[in-house]
């Protein structure tokens, strides 16, 4: 999980974190074809991370009119800082984009298949539910399980469960595992892969060095010494990590099918 330590986490999730970190997928992402397969599925995790973040913002800041201050100023600051970075980050071109939009641009430049995610977001804009949009996009089972797991927690209105999913279901694995591969590809073909390299570098810089440790601290504060909250947060974190493993299993199967 980049630089954030799981040893200080209030939840027992080490076994699943280890399983995600040691998944066979990473050794099989060796070229641009296999990376495109990862991106086609992983973009859904980039999208639902934004939904998870907005759910956390809804619970820990005031997004209603009339406005009133919420009880935890430190939580407000943390969440709003992350929203700023994730929803309107700086780009190399002097503009601002969400990390989802940046990832989508990287997919286009890398010639990854954006069909499923484009169909999905178009369905959402037409008013379909997330579940219906996933069906219309005909996504794989691992993608569907991952997104529905995340959205179930995001809709729970339970700040400690959302924070657990936010902390342990996030995208920290992607920069750590793929940075060297993408750096090599970007050197060979900068036109195709430089945007994805920039995306990974921003995640390393913002998430690993700042957001992830602060999110873990926030989760610990939300759980406190309440054993019920800790258990609920642990269940949420484990469900997200289990869904991540299922997602990686599907992607690995697709990559092995390329040969």
Secondary structure by P-SEA (a helix, b strand, c coil): cccccccccccccaaaaaaaaacccccccccaaaaaaaaacaaaaaaaaaaaaaaaaaacccccccccccccaaaaaaaaaaaaaacbbbccccccccaaaaaaaaaaaacccaaaaaaaaaaaaacccaaaaaaaacccaaaaaaaaaaaaaaacccaaaaaaaaacccaaaaaaccaaaaaaaaaacccccaaaaaaaaaaaaccccccaaaaaaaaaaaacccaaaaaaaaaaaaaaaaaaaaaaaaaaaaaaacc
